[in-house]
């Protein structure tokens, strides 16, 4: 069913009847459930406590094949694709020639000359522009391949019960082809929650069957179909970036200051050293040597400080029920030194978290800053501490 | 890595390349020129149609030989002398009197007057105005292109130009800016009545472009072809005695005298980069030559995308290079003749251009056919019989003739109507309508299609200008916006060919500017 220019995913026939609160969210031209229930708390609990099944079909997916496939991706992204082994998945940003981030996603090496790139924005033209002189076929399979994210402590067991192979051997950020009760899929041990989890890539024609299979297999383990609101909280806990929220693609930025380099997004680790030329390399090497003016960090809002501010107006602390994404000023010594771009109350950590861009001199972990909070229509400042991300990093994620 | 013995490798031995090499060597740099073919000169290398019948395969006149580029090479000492063909332009008419244009303005007026008294009166003023405009372009050609938004220092040389433009006076300056983007058609319709005069002038305006005279910007191309014409008369091109090949030989001699090594049969397969810098070349033979910089006379696309490769280039830059329009679109037919052809209605021997372009419509329709993928039903021709002014080009009493056919796309290497023989037959047939004795006097003919030019000289789509002479591909936008300064995004790799500013087929200016950029980067002369 299509209306008002939005599209639905191949799972729609299964998800739509379950969205009891009619809460949908637009994502890359699709509508997908924001939350199935009226509130998303149970779905969040499924991510962290049992297992969550999330429709992530709207991701853009490109299949890149041919003798030059590795060379093409290596030229585009900041990580060293040539060093990736078959069956390996790389998380990576990619940049414009000035070293500013265009998008981020994963590169999965499905074979020696066979890759899948996922992205948040369309990148077909960019891939073609970079493919000049390179022997690679670029196939936009965004609308041919559907994807489910199975996340949570029980994910491995659920998947293991239907897979034709031992999924416990599939390591973090590795991929394998498998059949789930006969349905051919690609499994990647990846996700956007920072938990134990998998993403399952399937041809559209078998999408509904896959959904039915996983719901049935997950039911005994407490699996819940989960929407984007819950995933948004989980991704903040995991310190994972969201394009359009935590950073603006250099392609869409209207002014220079809206752009960010990987270093400025705490993704310096993804910028390979001693790599063959790639887009933005010169600028990034200069920045690596010369330093960045911005940093991207976690903030933990000080509870006592927040409580005191609310107490001034006779209220107990009011906490956001869902993650917020409003740019929020950060101060140090009375001067604005940055801005937070997302934040949430972490029900698991019992902490008020935020992700923030900070001037690099104010970004050392442990630095005490202030974050603007609006209490009863008045702007106040609560204390917060700069921290490394992720906030939540369970051992099971990698184990 | 050891320090390279060579300062510069120059790819190609065309005129610009030789000028660049000689200038670098003159500044004390060690330079080697690599020419893939077995004769020096690239496209300027001379050939013979038959023994004793000499031809310049693709060039015809001396273009705009920038005195600043050639001044210190003492080419006259190496035997280069220029001739001014007179009459410089003639057009045999279907009806009425033919048109003959001379160095002597009065004779041109008299010839025009036999067709249109008004046009004859108008001609001297028009010629003077166009000459003034061409001189402004000439001034621009002699300088490296200015970068809009670049440092103020860039603008310094243009203060002189500014004075020149101001010297035009407000009205003329306004007129220049009005004329540049015009279709040649509109300019000529504005100025003249005689269809034949407009036709032959329109034929000039489509040299080097794959556009008809109704296309915007062809007025600029029209003016561009008069940059460097001898003073006093608009529309004349000088020629090199003995052919352009003489110029190439002289430049090679001058370059060698300065210590430049010219290697023939050395075909560059790849420009090698080390740590993101051009560091030498690999030859087809497998040999690798190391140098501090590489200066390429090959066109920008070939140099950057084929020879250097796209790996180290930003996609936006690659895209811009791929967007350069290369559409040479002319074929050249060379004839060895037992006697000079006699064109009906023209009693004088014409050593200049003999144009077959009856009117504006003829030129536009010839383009229309080509635009839609067909051979022009009635092609536009510009023929020359250079041996009329320069007897050294053919055995005594014999002659050589070259005919340019406009609007011949590179196509699939010359099939159907564009098969070389079919095209040559059609052209001779057309010429025979005006010079009936011609077919019987042809001893031999050679046809160079755009595909041949691409194959021989590495010109993408056979474009002799290495990038069409269009408004968006000139000045600071040549070869691509942002990179008009002969440098490329690959440090150590420079462009010196016609694909760079100022885009004359023969100027020496590109070679000179490129060598200056190299010297600036290498720390000057030593």
Interface residues (C-beta under 8 A of the other chain):
Chain A: X71 X75 X97 X126 X129 X130 X132 X133 X134 X276 X277 X279 X282
Chain B: X276 X305 X309 X310 X311 X312 X314 X315 X316 X317 X318 X319 X322
